[in-house]
Amino acid sequence: MLAGAALVPVLVAIWHDPGRSWTLTPDADLIYLGEALRGLDGRPYAYADHPGYTYTLILAAWLKLLSFLHIIPDAGLGAAISAPDIGHYMQAMTWAGRLLSAFLASGLVLAAAWLVRLGGASRLATVVFALVLALSDGVVAQTVVLRAELMSGGLAFLAFLTMALAARSSGWRAPMLLCLTGLLAMLAMEAKVQALIPLLCLPALALSLEALSGPRPPGPGDWRVEPAILGALAVCMPMAVIVPFSTRDFDFGPPIRFYDLAVMAWIAIGIAGYVRLNRVPRRVAWLGAAALAAGMALGFYLLFLRHSYRVVDAILNPIEQMRIFAGGAGRFDAPPEALLGILYGLISGMAEHSLTPLRAIEVAAVAGAAALWRWGDRRSALLSLLLLGTALAGELAFGLRGVRVNYFVYLEPWAIAAALVPLGRLLSGTRSRRAVLGLAAVLVVWQGSRALSAGVVPVQPIANVCGQADGYLEPDFAARFKPICQR
């Protein structure tokens, strides 16, 4: 059943026909395809808006693989410019990219369900979690287009799940999982810097995680701990040298002073609080913190596979980067009437999505947390509420630019996880199990009907093809699209 749930995004993608016209959604299909083709010809990375770095790396590798297997034409910028029929060429590339989106969505569902199961969830609760996640509006919206939010939001959520699993692990498995947490967090930022919003909630979430009781090896006599700490710190040194230069010299306007130090202090507070609450030995705590930092550094060094100083600056200065695309919401000197307009747009956007599965999941999470609190499991209730708070914080932040379904992949996994926390206990009782499974079935049917509706596929004017091409592609490549826009 779990494998079937993981296949749901692929089935949804097939339902919406991945071979539909490539001109329907040029933003952002054309942008990411252009960057991937540019990379396949060995050209420098140029797109740095969000910046989509890890997504375009995987997209380029996918196109290269399908081209090698002769499933699509030769993939590369030069091949695209010289293609006899640019429409036929882009149709093949877009079809391949849509398939990749479906496979990435399935991979997210499978990885999240696997980590949830390893964390102690029952098989039935894991299947319910996987089905609801696979049919969520955010995952479905990302399944049918080429966008970076799926990797960004998905990897940020997986970072939390690996952190939660590390809390329940002992020995050398725990620092390895924390290293993976740091790596996933950095890769999420490199896909889209908006991942910073849920990632900033991880230190608070860590305080509600319950660690294993009993001893936590490596013990006092394990000589490998200190060398491992020193090795992890050595891995971080190049990044530590680069960061100060980037935070003082970038192209995103005036810097916001000292927030990077505040972020590091917030992470340190989360680590210290977790260590104090769970009485983690000092050597083990230092090892875990060093492993987390080393994972982040390893993810950061991937930026040098296709180096661009603008991408490095975007990752290391995420608030300044997001401020560019926030419009009036990103201006600290905005007049009061502009701020009132932003507030009105935020409230109206949230109200527009009031009758959605996301709201039903949030209500279920609150009810479940209340039940856990009443049963005396206050730490689990706190975890559920903090997960729900992560989703709501993301909705408030993304609402500054308009609450769009593309951003739901940053919200829904956290709300679903909040509902999952009490789910295992509710499924253990015969009477509550029937009620919970009945409500879950209604939710899944509701989600499925929305996933199969025609409105899932965004349709943009044909003129937007040239708008995106002129804004993001090389002039000789963009010129190939002029006749298509003039039809």
TASULPE-V557485 format. One record per residue. RES is the residue in one letter. PHI is phi in radians with two decimals (999 if undefined). PSI is psi in degrees with one decimal (NA if undefined). Layout:
<<RES,PHI,PSI> <RES,PHI,PSI>>
//
This chain:
<<M,999,-34.4> <L,-1.15,-41.5> <A,-1.11,-37.2> <G,-1.12,-40.7> <A,-1.11,-38.3> <A,-1.18,-25.1> <L,-1.43,-9.7> <V,-0.98,-46.0> <P,-1.02,-37.2> <V,-1.14,-41.6> <L,-1.14,-38.6> <V,-1.12,-41.9> <A,-1.09,-41.5> <I,-1.12,-39.5> <W,-1.03,-39.2> <H,-1.55,8.1> <D,1.07,92.0> <P,-1.10,-12.9> <G,-1.58,9.3> <R,-1.10,165.7> <S,-0.95,136.9> <W,-1.23,-16.0> <T,-1.45,-3.2> <L,-1.21,-39.1> <T,-2.33,67.6> <P,-1.13,-24.9> <D,-1.82,102.3> <A,-2.12,19.3> <D,-0.94,-50.8> <L,-1.16,-35.9> <I,-1.11,-50.6> <Y,-1.25,-34.2> <L,-1.12,-41.5> <G,-1.07,-41.2> <E,-1.21,-38.3> <A,-1.14,-42.9> <L,-1.14,-37.0> <R,-1.09,-41.8> <G,-1.16,-35.2> <L,-1.17,-20.9> <D,-1.63,8.3> <G,1.33,18.2> <R,-1.50,157.5> <P,-1.10,156.1> <Y,-1.24,131.4> <A,-2.02,-35.8> <Y,-1.40,119.3> <A,-2.32,19.6> <D,-1.13,-42.7> <H,-2.10,-25.1> <P,-1.88,-2.4> <G,1.21,22.1> <Y,-1.14,-56.4> <T,-1.13,-33.7> <Y,-1.14,-44.2> <T,-1.20,-30.4> <L,-1.08,-46.6> <I,-1.21,-39.6> <L,-1.08,-42.4> <A,-1.12,-42.8> <A,-1.12,-38.4> <W,-1.14,-45.5> <L,-1.10,-39.5> <K,-1.11,-40.6> <L,-1.12,-48.3> <L,-1.15,-33.1> <S,-1.19,-40.9> <F,-1.09,-34.4> <L,-1.47,3.0> <H,1.08,30.8> <I,-1.51,-32.9> <I,-2.22,165.3> <P,-1.09,170.0> <D,-0.97,125.9> <A,-1.66,123.0> <G,2.97,157.6> <L,-1.15,-42.4> <G,-1.09,-41.1> <A,-1.13,-35.8> <A,-1.19,-43.1> <I,-1.13,-36.7> <S,-1.64,4.5> <A,-1.09,134.9> <P,-1.05,-39.1> <D,-2.20,100.6> <I,-1.13,-32.7> <G,-1.12,-45.4> <H,-1.13,-40.0> <Y,-1.12,-48.0> <M,-1.21,-28.6> <Q,-1.09,-42.4> <A,-1.17,-42.5> <M,-1.15,-42.0> <T,-1.17,-39.9> <W,-1.02,-44.7> <A,-1.11,-40.9> <G,-1.14,-37.6> <R,-1.16,-37.6> <L,-1.09,-42.0> <L,-1.05,-41.2> <S,-1.04,-42.4> <A,-1.12,-42.3> <F,-1.20,-37.7> <L,-1.13,-39.8> <A,-1.11,-43.0> <S,-1.10,-40.2> <G,-1.09,-39.5> <L,-1.08,-46.7> <V,-1.08,-45.0> <L,-1.15,-45.2> <A,-1.12,-43.5> <A,-1.12,-43.4> <A,-1.13,-38.7> <W,-1.12,-43.9> <L,-1.18,-37.8> <V,-1.10,-42.1> <R,-1.13,-42.7> <L,-1.10,-28.9> <G,-1.33,-3.1> <G,1.97,0.3> <A,-1.21,148.0> <S,-1.21,162.9> <R,-1.09,-41.2> <L,-1.15,-43.7> <A,-1.11,-36.6> <T,-1.15,-41.3> <V,-1.13,-44.0> <V,-1.06,-45.0> <F,-1.02,-46.6> <A,-1.13,-41.7> <L,-1.13,-45.6> <V,-1.14,-39.8> <L,-1.16,-42.4> <A,-1.11,-32.1> <L,-1.76,6.0> <S,-1.13,150.1> <D,-1.00,-40.9> <G,-1.16,-44.5> <V,-1.17,-42.3> <V,-1.10,-42.7> <A,-1.07,-35.3> <Q,-1.39,-18.8> <T,-1.22,-27.9> <V,-1.80,1.0> <V,-2.36,174.8> <L,-1.83,102.6> <R,-2.54,159.4> <A,-1.60,-10.7> <E,-1.09,-32.1> <L,-1.05,-48.3> <M,-1.19,-41.1> <S,-1.14,-56.3> <G,-1.17,-38.8> <G,-1.14,-44.3> <L,-1.20,-34.2> <A,-1.10,-40.5> <F,-1.19,-41.0> <L,-1.13,-30.7> <A,-1.08,-41.5> <F,-1.12,-43.3> <L,-1.11,-38.1> <T,-1.21,-34.8> <M,-1.13,-42.7> <A,-1.12,-38.0> <L,-1.20,-35.4> <A,-1.09,-35.6> <A,-1.11,-26.0> <R,-1.75,11.3> <S,-1.98,161.7> <S,-2.34,174.9> <G,1.19,-151.6> <W,-1.38,-8.3> <R,-1.16,-38.0> <A,-1.08,-51.9> <P,-1.14,-30.5> <M,-1.14,-39.9> <L,-1.18,-36.6> <L,-1.18,-35.1> <C,-1.09,-41.6> <L,-1.14,-36.5> <T,-1.04,-47.5> <G,-1.10,-40.2> <L,-1.10,-46.9> <L,-1.12,-38.7> <A,-1.09,-43.0> <M,-1.21,-40.5> <L,-1.11,-35.1> <A,-1.11,-42.0> <M,-1.12,-37.6> <E,-1.26,-23.7> <A,-1.30,-44.5> <K,-2.84,127.5> <V,-1.17,-13.6> <Q,-1.10,-14.1> <A,-1.06,-18.2> <L,-1.00,-32.0> <I,-1.09,-55.3> <P,-1.23,-30.9> <L,-1.12,-30.7> <L,-1.16,-15.4> <C,-1.49,-11.9> <L,-1.07,-40.7> <P,-1.04,-39.4> <A,-1.19,-40.6> <L,-1.10,-34.3> <A,-1.06,-32.6> <L,-1.16,-23.8> <S,-1.65,-3.4> <L,-1.39,135.0> <E,-1.68,123.1> <A,-1.45,166.0> <L,-1.12,141.4> <S,-1.43,158.9> <G,1.66,-175.3> <P,-1.17,150.8> <R,-2.12,89.0> <P,-1.14,155.4> <P,-1.20,134.9> <G,-1.51,-175.6> <P,-1.04,-27.7> <G,-1.57,2.8> <D,-1.45,108.0> <W,-1.25,-11.7> <R,-1.38,-12.0> <V,-1.15,-52.8> <E,-1.07,-46.5> <P,-1.04,-35.3> <A,-1.16,-39.9> <I,-1.11,-46.3> <L,-1.10,-40.1> <G,-1.11,-41.0> <A,-1.13,-40.8> <L,-1.15,-35.3> <A,-1.13,-37.3> <V,-1.08,-33.0> <C,-1.40,-15.2> <M,-1.04,-47.9> <P,-1.00,-41.4> <M,-1.12,-39.2> <A,-1.09,-28.9> <V,-1.35,-36.8> <I,-1.29,-39.8> <V,-0.96,-49.2> <P,-1.06,-35.5> <F,-1.19,-41.9> <S,-1.19,-37.9> <T,-1.29,-7.7> <R,-2.03,-4.8> <D,-2.55,94.2> <F,-2.61,173.6> <D,-1.81,17.7> <F,-1.77,23.9> <G,1.57,-168.5> <P,-1.12,135.9> <P,-1.29,155.7> <I,-1.68,111.6> <R,-1.25,139.3> <F,1.25,-0.1> <Y,-1.23,-27.2> <D,-1.12,-37.4> <L,-1.17,-35.9> <A,-1.14,-38.1> <V,-1.12,-45.2> <M,-1.10,-38.1> <A,-1.15,-38.1> <W,-1.12,-41.3> <I,-1.13,-42.4> <A,-1.10,-38.2> <I,-1.13,-41.6> <G,-1.07,-44.2> <I,-1.12,-46.8> <A,-1.11,-39.9> <G,-1.13,-42.2> <Y,-1.11,-43.0> <V,-1.07,-41.7> <R,-1.22,-45.8> <L,-1.14,-35.9> <N,-1.83,5.9> <R,0.92,49.6> <V,-1.34,132.6> <P,-1.00,147.2> <R,-1.04,-43.6> <R,-1.11,-40.2> <V,-1.17,-38.1> <A,-1.11,-44.8> <W,-1.11,-38.4> <L,-1.11,-43.5> <G,-1.12,-43.3> <A,-1.12,-41.3> <A,-1.15,-38.6> <A,-1.13,-41.5> <L,-1.06,-46.6> <A,-1.13,-38.5> <A,-1.13,-38.9> <G,-1.09,-41.6> <M,-1.10,-40.4> <A,-1.13,-42.0> <L,-1.08,-40.9> <G,-1.12,-37.5> <F,-1.11,-37.5> <Y,-1.22,-17.3> <L,-1.11,-20.3> <L,-1.10,-17.6> <F,-1.61,2.6> <L,-1.15,-40.1> <R,-2.34,80.7> <H,-1.19,137.3> <S,-2.56,121.8> <Y,-1.09,-28.1> <R,-1.22,-34.5> <V,-1.21,-43.2> <V,-1.02,-44.7> <D,-1.11,-38.3> <A,-1.12,-39.7> <I,-1.22,-39.9> <L,-1.49,-11.9> <N,-2.26,60.7> <P,-1.17,-33.9> <I,-1.15,-44.9> <E,-1.07,-39.6> <Q,-1.15,-44.7> <M,-1.19,-30.1> <R,-1.08,-31.3> <I,-1.06,-39.8> <F,-1.72,3.9> <A,-1.54,-3.9> <G,1.12,-136.1> <G,-1.12,-26.8> <A,-1.17,-19.8> <G,-1.58,0.5> <R,-1.71,125.3> <F,-1.38,-15.9> <D,-1.83,22.3> <A,-1.14,141.7> <P,-1.17,159.5> <P,-1.00,-38.4> <E,-1.14,-33.1> <A,-1.20,-39.7> <L,-1.15,-36.5> <L,-1.14,-38.0> <G,-1.13,-38.5> <I,-1.14,-43.2> <L,-1.09,-41.9> <Y,-1.11,-42.9> <G,-1.11,-36.3> <L,-1.14,-47.4> <I,-1.16,-44.2> <S,-1.15,-34.6> <G,-1.16,-41.3> <M,-1.17,-37.7> <A,-1.17,-33.1> <E,-1.07,-31.4> <H,-1.78,26.1> <S,-1.26,-33.7> <L,-1.78,64.9> <T,-2.29,161.1> <P,-0.97,-31.0> <L,-1.02,-43.5> <R,-1.14,-39.5> <A,-1.09,-40.4> <I,-1.15,-39.8> <E,-1.11,-41.8> <V,-1.09,-42.7> <A,-1.09,-38.5> <A,-1.14,-42.2> <V,-1.11,-44.6> <A,-1.09,-41.4> <G,-1.14,-40.8> <A,-1.11,-39.2> <A,-1.09,-40.4> <A,-1.13,-41.7> <L,-1.10,-40.7> <W,-1.11,-41.3> <R,-1.15,-34.2> <W,-1.40,-3.0> <G,1.64,-0.5> <D,-1.60,73.3> <R,-1.31,-27.9> <R,-1.19,-41.5> <S,-1.17,-37.9> <A,-1.08,-41.4> <L,-1.11,-42.4> <L,-1.05,-43.9> <S,-1.07,-43.4> <L,-1.19,-36.9> <L,-1.19,-37.9> <L,-1.10,-42.2> <L,-1.14,-38.7> <G,-1.09,-34.0> <T,-1.08,-43.6> <A,-1.12,-43.6> <L,-1.20,-37.1> <A,-1.10,-41.3> <G,-1.10,-39.6> <E,-1.14,-39.4> <L,-1.12,-43.5> <A,-1.17,-47.2> <F,-1.24,-23.7> <G,-1.16,-16.7> <L,-1.10,-24.1> <R,-1.93,4.3> <G,1.84,125.4> <V,-1.33,104.2> <R,-1.86,151.2> <V,-1.13,-24.7> <N,-1.06,-29.0> <Y,-1.53,-5.7> <F,-1.12,-21.9> <V,-1.18,-17.1> <Y,-1.48,-13.6> <L,-1.91,-51.2> <E,-1.11,-41.4> <P,-0.97,-36.5> <W,-1.25,-40.7> <A,-1.14,-39.4> <I,-1.14,-40.9> <A,-1.12,-36.4> <A,-1.08,-39.2> <A,-1.29,-26.6> <L,-1.20,-32.3> <V,-0.96,-49.6> <P,-1.48,-5.9> <L,-1.11,-42.7> <G,-1.02,-41.9> <R,-1.23,-37.2> <L,-1.17,-32.8> <L,-1.36,-10.6> <S,-1.37,-20.4> <G,-1.68,143.0> <T,-1.10,-47.6> <R,-1.20,-47.0> <S,-1.19,-30.5> <R,-1.09,-45.1> <R,-1.09,-42.6> <A,-1.14,-44.9> <V,-1.14,-45.3> <L,-1.13,-35.7> <G,-1.11,-45.9> <L,-1.13,-39.3> <A,-1.10,-38.9> <A,-1.11,-42.2> <V,-1.08,-42.8> <L,-1.08,-44.3> <V,-1.13,-40.7> <V,-1.11,-42.4> <W,-1.06,-48.2> <Q,-1.07,-42.0> <G,-1.09,-40.2> <S,-1.13,-36.4> <R,-1.23,-38.6> <A,-1.14,-30.1> <L,-1.65,0.2> <S,-1.30,154.4> <A,-1.17,-25.1> <G,-1.22,-6.4> <V,-1.14,-37.4> <V,-1.45,115.1> <P,-1.26,136.4> <V,-2.07,124.5> <Q,-2.05,157.3> <P,-1.06,148.5> <I,-1.07,-28.2> <A,-1.12,-22.2> <N,-1.20,-19.8> <V,-1.03,-50.8> <C,-1.25,-30.6> <G,-1.08,-45.6> <Q,-1.24,-39.7> <A,-1.11,-45.1> <D,-1.16,-30.3> <G,-1.45,-26.3> <Y,-2.26,-12.7> <L,-1.87,162.8> <E,-1.06,146.6> <P,-0.97,-41.3> <D,-1.23,-27.7> <F,-1.36,-43.4> <A,-1.09,-32.7> <A,-1.11,-25.7> <R,-1.14,-19.2> <F,-1.64,-7.4> <K,-0.99,-47.5> <P,-1.08,-29.9> <I,-1.20,-39.2> <C,-1.28,-20.4> <Q,-1.59,2.0> <R,-1.21,NA>>
//
